[in-house]
Amino acid sequence: MASAPNHIDPTGYLDDLLAQTSPDLMRQMLQNTINLLLSAQADQVCGAEYGITSDTRTNRRNGYRHRDLDTRVGTIDVAVPKLRQGSYFPDWLPEHRTRVESALTSAVATAYLKA
């Protein structure tokens, strides 16, 4: 009886999984991850989580700006939180319809596998 291998190449394993994965799943994972990151950063700028009353709150949210983001897995809808005072737009997100490199897609896939 053959024993199971005690070492798996993570890069090769990820490549195999991604080759079998549909683009719709990757697009949805990427969209969810980006929107969660944007929400967390907006919470940090506001000084408190969304919907939570806090003495440390310095600003409040005021809806979302929807942006299309072109990626290798397709165009995704990104919801950028708007603030009541000032503005918020992350420096890592392209302002115009610019294609995002595969590094962001790979980071999301890796985070999904580790979670």
N, C-alpha and C positions, 0 to 999 in steps of 0.2 A: 504494500500500500504506500503510495507516495504521500509525503508530508506537504503541508501548505508552506509556501514561501514565507520567510520571516522578514522580507524586505520588499517594499513596493516603491517603485519610482513614482513620486507624486506628480511630476510633470507629465510623464507618460500616461499615468492613470487619469489625470485631468484631461489630457488631449483625447484619450479614448472616450471618456464620458461626454465631452463637448462635441465630438464627432457624431455621437448617437443622439444628441439632444436637438430638439426642434428649435428653430429660431424664435418662435413665439414664446417659449419658456424663457429663453435667455433675454429676450426683449422685456418681458414682464419682470424678471428678476432685476434687471438693470434699472428699469423705471422705478420699481419699489425702493431699491437701495438709494438711488439718487434723491428721490423725494423724502426718504427718511433722513438722509444727511442734511438736506436743505432745511427740514423741519427742526432738526437738532441744532443746527447753526443759528436759526432764527430764534429758538428758545434761549440760546446763549446770549445773543444780542439783546433780547428783551429782558434778560435777567431772571426769567422764570419759565417753566414749562407752559405749553399752550393749555388754556382753560383752568390754570391753577392760580388762585389768589395768593399773592406774596408781597411782603414789605420790600423785597429786593427788586421787584419789577420796575424797570425803567422805561418800558415801551410796551405797546400792544400790537397784536396782529390785526390786519385789516384785509382779509381775503388773500387771493393768489393771482399771480400773473402766469398764464400758461405760455410755455415756449416749446417749440418743436426742436428736438435735438437729433441730428442725424448720426447714427452709429452704424457699425458694420452689421448689426443684427436688425437694422431697420430704424425708422423714425419713431421716437418715443415722445410722449407728452410729459413735460417737466412742469411741476407746479411750484413756482418760486413764491414764497410767502411775501406779502406786502406788509409794511409796518405803518402805523398811524403817524409816527413822527420819523422823519428822515427816510432813508432808503436802504434796501438790503439787496445785494446781488453778489454772490460768491465769486471770488477771483478765479477759481478753478473751472467755472462753467463758462463756455463760450457765449458771448452776447448774441451773436448772429448765427444763422444757420451754417454752422461749421461742423464738419464731420469729426467725431471724437475718435481718437486712436483706440486700438484694441487693448491697450493697457488697462483702461477703465473696465472694459468687459471682462478681462482676465481677473482683475481684482474682485469683481462681484462674484464670478464663478468660484474663485478660490475661497472667498468668505462663505459662500453657500455650502461648499464641501466641508469646511471646518466647523460649521455651526451645527 
